[in-house]
């Protein structure tokens, strides 16, 4: 039985690695659209996680591995996301829509002892999946009209696998660490075709990524036993890239035969390779939360990410420092009211604003959104064994119509299951 479970876990991970994820044209820059830390629980509360310690024993926090003091059961999570993107630009009054559904998270977590907890997780970190065609009409040397087609395409997914450990130092203080391994290939292609020319001029960039870094976290929670109110403070930092991103750039000419097969490819005009060590630069987060045990919780959080330099179509592109402000929480009406099922449902809510790292034509590409979600407990669930169906909704906006840029509105739907029970009863550590 255990072998079957392990093989199933690996096969689901293989399927996740093979997925094609939809995203924004802004994914052309850098490592694409970042999907990571978008679990249903976190995303439904606006992204708060740094100062979030679940009141229930079945939820493991990977974003801040220190926040697992209450985790006591073995938890298995399977989650999927449906993305719906709506794009608009004033350039030629263009509108477009894009949809995709993908497996967004699988995780397994379990306690090793009353003080030590462990989790394993696998999910997409970022992705590229765009295809943009821009056609213009110009004059050649003879004064004849020619059509210039400029096509941008991107593919690939960068995945993240992690292992996290949490240690309860004292009743009110815990620390944690997470090792992160990022792997995958990201491709960008820019093709320029002239109506009076047989060959296409193609600029191709391939980023091959195998990268480690580490996240350290700490949390402090004080409980007032007179009214069951809790104050939580948390902080994390991610650092220590140990590998390089290899970027291969190629400028060549060719044409396509039937089935989009390249042919006629001669000597490349230019080829070069570079390496980058700051693919995933320093990141830090701090949060504060307050709530009533098994009743409600509210938290605010600030995330910071240092800027980075990347190679884009053979040229260096500098991304600026970015930050994100999030607020959210949850509410549980009355879990002891067995006459009313919806009194035992956990309701989540949140909002965020993100100053993006990308700046185009002097304009910052920012993002904001609101979110909500519910945990619908299974019939056998209890306050100490919270298993159920997770549902989440995020509605937001990215970009702007200024300077002929693209405005992106999106609606993300999330669904998943959290199965929690007392597995592996034998304690491995004391």
C-alpha positions as CSV (number, residue, x, y, z in Angstrom):
1,X,0.0,0.0,0.0
2,X,2.8,2.4,0.9
3,X,4.6,1.6,-2.4
4,X,1.4,2.3,-4.4
5,X,1.0,5.7,-2.6
6,X,4.6,6.7,-3.3
7,X,4.3,5.8,-7.0
8,X,1.1,7.7,-7.3
9,X,2.7,10.8,-5.7
10,X,5.6,10.6,-8.2
11,X,3.3,10.1,-11.2
12,X,1.2,13.1,-10.2
13,X,4.5,15.1,-10.0
14,X,5.5,13.9,-13.5
15,X,2.1,15.1,-14.9
16,X,2.6,18.5,-13.2
17,X,6.0,18.8,-14.8
18,X,4.5,18.2,-18.3
19,X,1.8,20.8,-18.0
20,X,1.3,23.8,-20.3
21,X,0.2,26.8,-18.3
22,X,-1.5,29.9,-19.6
23,X,-0.3,33.4,-18.7
24,X,0.2,37.0,-19.5
25,X,2.2,38.6,-22.3
26,X,4.2,40.2,-19.5
27,X,5.7,36.7,-19.0
28,X,8.0,37.5,-21.9
29,X,10.3,39.2,-19.4
30,X,12.3,37.3,-16.9
31,X,11.3,33.8,-15.7
32,X,7.6,34.3,-16.6
33,X,4.5,34.4,-14.5
34,X,5.3,33.4,-10.9
35,X,2.7,30.8,-9.7
36,X,4.5,29.7,-6.5
37,X,3.0,30.0,-3.0
38,X,-0.4,30.1,-4.5
39,X,-2.0,27.3,-2.5
40,X,-5.7,27.7,-2.0
41,X,-5.4,28.4,1.7
42,X,-2.8,31.2,1.1
43,X,-4.3,32.7,-2.1
44,X,-7.8,32.8,-0.6
45,X,-6.5,35.1,2.2
46,X,-4.7,37.6,-0.1
47,X,-1.4,35.8,0.2
48,X,-0.9,36.1,3.9
49,X,1.2,33.3,5.4
50,X,4.2,34.8,7.3
51,X,2.3,35.3,10.5
52,X,-0.4,32.6,9.9
53,X,-0.3,29.7,12.2
54,X,-3.4,27.5,11.6
55,X,-5.6,26.8,14.6
56,X,-6.2,23.4,13.2
57,X,-4.0,20.4,13.4
58,X,-4.1,19.4,9.7
59,X,-2.7,22.4,7.8
60,X,1.1,22.7,7.1
61,X,2.5,26.1,6.2
62,X,5.3,25.9,3.6
63,X,5.7,29.6,3.0
64,X,6.9,30.1,6.6
65,X,8.1,26.7,7.8
66,X,8.2,28.0,11.4
67,X,4.4,28.3,11.5
68,X,3.6,24.7,12.2
69,X,3.4,24.5,16.0
70,X,-0.2,23.2,15.9
71,X,0.4,20.7,13.1
72,X,-0.2,17.1,14.4
73,X,-1.7,15.0,11.6
74,X,-0.5,13.6,8.3
75,X,-1.8,15.8,5.5
76,X,-2.1,15.2,1.8
77,X,-3.1,18.0,-0.5
78,X,-4.0,18.0,-4.2
79,X,-4.9,21.3,-5.8
80,X,-5.8,22.5,-9.2
81,X,-6.2,26.0,-10.7
82,X,-8.4,27.3,-13.5
83,X,-7.0,30.7,-14.9
84,X,-9.1,33.0,-17.0
85,X,-7.2,36.0,-18.4
86,X,-8.8,38.9,-20.3
87,X,-6.4,41.3,-22.2
88,X,-6.9,44.7,-23.8
89,X,-4.7,47.2,-25.4
90,X,-5.3,50.5,-27.1
91,X,-2.8,49.5,-29.8
92,X,-5.1,48.6,-32.8
93,X,-7.9,48.3,-30.1
94,X,-6.9,44.7,-29.6
95,X,-8.7,42.3,-27.1
96,X,-8.0,38.7,-26.3
97,X,-8.8,36.0,-23.8
98,X,-6.8,33.0,-22.6
99,X,-7.8,30.1,-20.3
100,X,-6.0,27.2,-18.8
101,X,-6.4,24.5,-16.1
102,X,-3.5,22.9,-14.4
103,X,-2.5,20.9,-11.3
104,X,-1.0,23.7,-9.1
105,X,0.1,21.9,-5.9
106,X,0.8,18.5,-4.4
107,X,2.1,18.1,-0.8
108,X,2.7,15.6,1.9
109,X,3.3,16.7,5.5
110,X,3.6,14.8,8.8
111,X,4.9,15.3,12.4
112,X,8.2,13.6,13.3
113,X,7.7,14.4,17.0
114,X,5.7,16.9,19.1
115,X,8.3,19.5,18.4
116,X,9.5,18.6,14.9
117,X,7.3,18.7,11.7
118,X,8.2,17.9,8.1
119,X,6.7,18.7,4.7
120,X,7.3,17.8,1.1
121,X,5.8,19.9,-1.7
122,X,5.9,20.1,-5.5
123,X,4.3,22.8,-7.7
124,X,5.0,25.1,-10.7
125,X,7.0,28.2,-9.7
126,X,6.6,30.1,-13.0
127,X,5.7,29.6,-16.6
128,X,5.8,31.0,-20.1
129,X,3.0,30.4,-22.6
130,X,2.4,33.3,-24.9
131,X,2.1,33.9,-28.7
132,X,2.0,37.5,-29.9
133,X,1.9,38.6,-33.5
134,X,2.3,42.2,-34.6
135,X,2.1,43.2,-38.3
136,X,2.9,46.5,-39.8
137,X,3.1,47.9,-43.3
138,X,6.2,49.8,-44.6
139,X,7.8,50.9,-47.9
140,X,10.8,49.1,-49.4
141,X,13.6,50.8,-51.3
142,X,11.5,50.8,-54.5
143,X,8.5,52.4,-52.8
144,X,6.4,49.2,-52.7
145,X,4.4,48.2,-49.7
146,X,5.8,45.3,-47.6
147,X,4.3,43.6,-44.6
148,X,6.6,43.1,-41.6
149,X,5.4,40.4,-39.2
150,X,6.9,40.4,-35.7
151,X,6.0,37.3,-33.7
152,X,6.9,36.6,-30.0
153,X,6.5,33.2,-28.5
154,X,7.3,31.7,-25.2
155,X,7.0,28.2,-23.7
156,X,8.2,26.3,-20.7
157,X,7.6,25.8,-16.9
158,X,9.9,26.3,-14.0
159,X,9.0,23.9,-11.2
160,X,9.8,23.9,-7.5
161,X,10.4,20.9,-5.2
162,X,10.9,21.5,-1.5
163,X,11.5,20.0,1.9
164,X,10.6,21.9,5.0
165,X,11.3,21.4,8.7
166,X,9.7,23.1,11.7
167,X,11.0,23.1,15.2
168,X,9.2,24.4,18.3
169,X,11.8,26.0,20.5
170,X,9.5,27.0,23.3
171,X,5.7,27.3,23.9
172,X,5.6,30.7,22.1
173,X,8.5,30.6,19.7
174,X,9.3,28.4,16.7
175,X,11.8,28.3,13.9
176,X,11.9,26.6,10.5
177,X,13.9,26.0,7.3
178,X,13.0,25.1,3.8
179,X,15.3,23.8,1.0
180,X,14.0,24.8,-2.5
181,X,15.1,23.1,-5.8
182,X,14.0,24.9,-9.0
183,X,14.3,23.1,-12.4
184,X,13.1,23.4,-15.9
185,X,13.6,25.1,-19.3
186,X,12.1,28.4,-20.5
187,X,12.1,29.4,-24.1
188,X,11.6,32.8,-25.8
189,X,11.5,33.3,-29.6
190,X,11.2,36.5,-31.6
191,X,10.7,35.9,-35.4
192,X,10.7,38.7,-38.0
193,X,9.3,38.0,-41.4
194,X,9.2,40.3,-44.5
195,X,6.6,39.7,-47.2
196,X,9.3,40.2,-49.9
197,X,11.8,37.8,-48.3
198,X,12.0,34.0,-48.3
199,X,13.8,33.6,-44.9
200,X,12.7,34.4,-41.4
201,X,15.1,36.0,-39.0
202,X,14.8,34.3,-35.6
203,X,16.1,35.3,-32.2
204,X,16.0,32.4,-29.7
205,X,16.7,32.3,-26.0
206,X,16.8,29.2,-23.9
207,X,17.2,29.4,-20.1
208,X,18.2,26.1,-18.5
209,X,17.6,26.2,-14.8
210,X,18.8,23.9,-12.0
211,X,18.9,26.0,-8.8
212,X,18.9,25.6,-5.1
213,X,18.1,28.2,-2.4
214,X,17.0,28.2,1.2
215,X,14.2,29.9,3.2
216,X,14.6,30.5,7.0
217,X,11.6,31.5,9.1
218,X,10.7,32.4,12.7
219,X,7.4,33.0,14.5
220,X,6.2,34.1,17.9
221,X,2.6,33.6,19.1
222,X,1.2,34.7,22.5
223,X,-2.1,33.4,23.7
224,X,-4.2,35.3,26.2
225,X,-6.0,32.4,28.1
226,X,-8.6,34.8,29.5
227,X,-10.2,35.4,26.2
228,X,-8.5,33.0,23.8
229,X,-7.0,35.9,21.8
230,X,-3.7,35.3,19.9
231,X,-1.0,37.7,18.7
232,X,1.3,36.3,16.0
233,X,4.5,37.8,14.6
234,X,6.4,36.1,11.8
235,X,9.3,36.7,9.4
236,X,11.1,34.8,6.6
237,X,14.1,35.4,4.3
238,X,15.1,33.5,1.2
239,X,18.7,33.5,0.1
240,X,21.7,31.4,-1.0
241,X,21.5,30.6,-4.7
242,X,23.9,27.7,-5.3
243,X,23.6,27.1,-9.0
244,X,23.6,29.0,-12.3
245,X,21.0,29.6,-14.9
246,X,22.5,28.9,-18.3
247,X,21.2,31.1,-21.1
248,X,21.8,30.1,-24.7
249,X,21.1,32.8,-27.3
250,X,21.0,32.3,-31.1
251,X,20.2,34.6,-34.0
252,X,19.7,32.7,-37.3
253,X,17.7,32.6,-40.5
254,X,15.4,29.8,-41.7
255,X,12.0,29.0,-43.2
256,X,9.2,26.7,-42.3
257,X,7.9,23.6,-44.2
258,X,4.7,21.7,-43.7
259,X,3.9,21.2,-40.0
260,X,6.0,24.2,-38.8
261,X,9.2,22.3,-39.3
262,X,12.3,24.5,-39.6
263,X,14.3,24.2,-42.8
264,X,16.9,26.1,-44.8
265,X,18.8,26.9,-41.6
266,X,22.3,28.1,-42.5
267,X,25.2,29.4,-40.4
268,X,23.9,31.3,-37.4
269,X,24.4,35.1,-37.4
270,X,25.2,35.1,-33.7
271,X,25.5,32.6,-30.9
272,X,26.5,33.1,-27.3
273,X,26.0,31.6,-23.8
274,X,25.9,33.4,-20.5
275,X,25.3,32.3,-16.9
276,X,23.5,34.1,-14.1
277,X,23.7,33.5,-10.4
278,X,20.9,35.9,-9.3
279,X,18.0,34.1,-10.9
280,X,16.1,34.1,-7.6
281,X,17.5,37.0,-5.6
282,X,17.1,37.9,-1.9
283,X,13.5,37.8,-0.7
284,X,12.1,38.7,2.7
285,X,8.7,38.9,4.4
286,X,7.3,40.1,7.7
287,X,3.8,39.8,9.1
288,X,1.6,40.4,12.1
289,X,-1.7,38.7,12.9
290,X,-4.4,38.7,15.6
291,X,-7.4,36.5,16.3
292,X,-9.5,34.4,18.5
293,X,-8.7,30.7,18.8
294,X,-10.9,28.5,16.6
295,X,-13.1,31.5,15.7
296,X,-11.4,34.2,13.5
297,X,-8.0,35.5,12.4
298,X,-6.7,38.7,10.6
299,X,-3.2,39.4,9.4
300,X,-1.2,41.9,7.4
301,X,2.0,41.2,5.6
302,X,4.8,42.9,3.5
303,X,6.9,41.0,1.1
304,X,10.1,42.3,-0.5
305,X,12.1,41.0,-3.5
306,X,15.4,42.4,-4.6
307,X,15.9,43.4,-8.3
308,X,17.8,41.2,-10.7
309,X,19.5,41.3,-14.1
310,X,18.6,38.8,-16.7
311,X,19.5,38.1,-20.4
312,X,16.6,38.7,-22.8
313,X,17.1,38.1,-26.6
314,X,20.9,38.5,-26.1
315,X,20.6,41.8,-24.1
316,X,20.7,42.5,-20.4
317,X,17.4,43.5,-18.8
318,X,17.3,44.9,-15.3
319,X,14.3,44.2,-13.1
320,X,13.7,46.6,-10.2
321,X,13.1,45.9,-6.5
322,X,9.5,45.0,-5.9
323,X,7.2,44.6,-2.9
324,X,3.7,43.3,-2.1
325,X,1.3,44.3,0.7
326,X,-1.3,41.7,1.7
327,X,-4.1,41.5,4.2
328,X,-6.6,38.7,4.9
329,X,-7.8,36.1,7.3
330,X,-10.5,33.6,8.1
331,X,-13.8,33.2,10.1
332,X,-15.4,30.1,11.6
333,X,-19.0,30.8,12.8
334,X,-19.5,27.8,15.2
335,X,-17.9,24.4,14.7
336,X,-20.0,22.9,17.5
337,X,-23.3,23.7,15.7
338,X,-24.0,20.3,14.1
339,X,-27.5,21.4,13.1
340,X,-26.2,23.9,10.6
341,X,-23.4,22.7,8.3
342,X,-22.5,26.2,7.1
343,X,-21.7,27.2,10.7
344,X,-18.8,24.7,10.5
345,X,-17.4,26.0,7.2
346,X,-14.2,28.1,7.3
347,X,-14.6,31.3,5.3
348,X,-11.5,33.1,4.0
349,X,-11.0,36.6,2.6
350,X,-8.1,38.8,1.5
351,X,-6.7,41.5,-0.8
352,X,-3.2,42.5,-2.0
353,X,-1.3,45.2,-4.0
354,X,2.0,44.4,-5.7
355,X,4.5,46.8,-7.1
356,X,6.0,44.8,-9.9
357,X,9.6,44.4,-10.8
358,X,8.9,45.1,-14.4
359,X,9.0,48.6,-15.9
360,X,8.2,49.2,-19.5
361,X,8.3,52.6,-21.3
362,X,8.8,54.3,-17.9
363,X,5.6,52.6,-16.6
364,X,5.5,50.2,-13.7
365,X,3.6,47.0,-14.3
366,X,1.7,46.6,-11.0
367,X,-0.9,44.1,-9.8
368,X,-3.7,44.1,-7.3
369,X,-6.6,41.7,-6.4
370,X,-9.2,40.5,-4.0
371,X,-9.8,36.9,-3.0
372,X,-12.2,34.6,-1.0
373,X,-12.5,30.9,-0.3
374,X,-14.0,28.3,1.9
375,X,-13.0,25.0,3.5
376,X,-16.0,22.6,3.3
377,X,-15.3,20.0,6.0
378,X,-16.0,16.3,5.3
379,X,-18.7,14.7,7.4
380,X,-16.1,12.9,9.5
381,X,-14.1,16.1,10.2
382,X,-13.7,17.6,13.6
383,X,-12.1,20.6,15.1
384,X,-8.9,18.5,15.7
385,X,-9.0,16.7,12.3
386,X,-10.0,19.2,9.7
387,X,-10.2,17.5,6.3
388,X,-12.3,18.8,3.5
389,X,-12.8,20.3,0.1
390,X,-11.0,23.6,-0.6
391,X,-12.5,26.2,-2.9
392,X,-10.8,29.6,-3.8
393,X,-11.5,32.6,-6.0
394,X,-9.1,35.4,-6.9
395,X,-10.1,38.4,-9.1
396,X,-7.5,41.0,-10.0
397,X,-5.9,43.3,-12.5
398,X,-2.3,43.7,-13.9
399,X,-0.8,46.2,-16.2
400,X,-2.2,49.4,-17.7
401,X,-3.5,50.8,-21.0
402,X,-1.0,53.7,-20.8
403,X,1.7,53.9,-23.5
404,X,-0.1,51.3,-25.6
405,X,0.7,48.6,-22.9
406,X,-1.6,45.7,-22.0
407,X,-4.3,45.7,-19.3
408,X,-4.9,42.2,-17.9
409,X,-8.0,41.3,-15.9
410,X,-8.1,37.8,-14.5
411,X,-10.4,35.4,-12.6
412,X,-8.7,32.4,-11.0
413,X,-10.7,29.5,-9.6
414,X,-9.0,27.0,-7.3
415,X,-10.2,23.6,-6.1
416,X,-8.4,21.0,-3.9
417,X,-8.6,18.4,-1.2
418,X,-6.9,18.2,2.1
419,X,-6.9,14.6,3.5
420,X,-5.7,14.6,7.1
421,X,-5.4,11.6,9.5
422,X,-3.1,10.0,12.0
423,X,-0.6,8.2,9.8
424,X,2.9,7.1,10.7
425,X,2.0,7.0,14.4
426,X,5.5,5.9,15.4
427,X,7.5,8.9,16.2
428,X,10.8,9.1,14.4
429,X,12.4,11.8,16.6
430,X,12.0,12.7,20.2
